[in-house]
Amino acid sequence: MGTMTETGSPGALGVSGEGDAHATHGYITDKANYLARLKRIEGQARGIHRMVDEEQYCIDILTQVSALTKALESVALGLLDDHLKHCVVDAARAGGAEADAKVKEASDAIARLVRS
C-alpha cells in the first residue's frame, strides 16, 4: 500500500510517478463523503446482525441486506468512477506500459463488480 505525506504538500499530489503509483488516489477529494457513507454501511451491518440475533422476520432482514448491498454497490461505483477520472486518465496521458496496466486494472475491477 502506498503512502502520502502527512502535510498534503504539493509533492503528494499530481500525476503519480512509477515509484509512487499509489501516492494519491482519485477519491481523495471526496474522502470525507466516502468515510461517512462507509460509517452508515457499518451501522446497517450491525443492524442486520441485531435483527438476526433478535430473530426478526426473514423478509425484513432480507430487505435490510438488499439496502446494504445497494449502499456498497454505490460506494464501489463511485470509487470506480473516481479511479477512471483520475488514475486511468493520468496514466493514459503518460502513455506506454503504465497506461496499458491502468486500463487492464480498471477492466478487471469492472469485471469483478459485474460478477458480484
Number of C-alpha atoms within 10 A of each C-alpha: 6 10 11 15 12 7 8 10 9 8 13 16 13 12 20 18 12 8 8 14 16 16 18 21 20 18 19 11 10 12 12 11 13 17 12 11 16 15 12 14 19 13 13 17 16 12 15 20 13 13 16 13 9 9 10 12 10 11 9 12 18 12 12 17 16 12 14 19 13 13 17 15 14 13 17 16 14 15 17 19 16 18 18 17 13 18 24 23 16 18 22 17 11 14 11 10 11 18 18 13 14 19 18 13 13 17 12 12 14 15 11 10 13 8 7 7
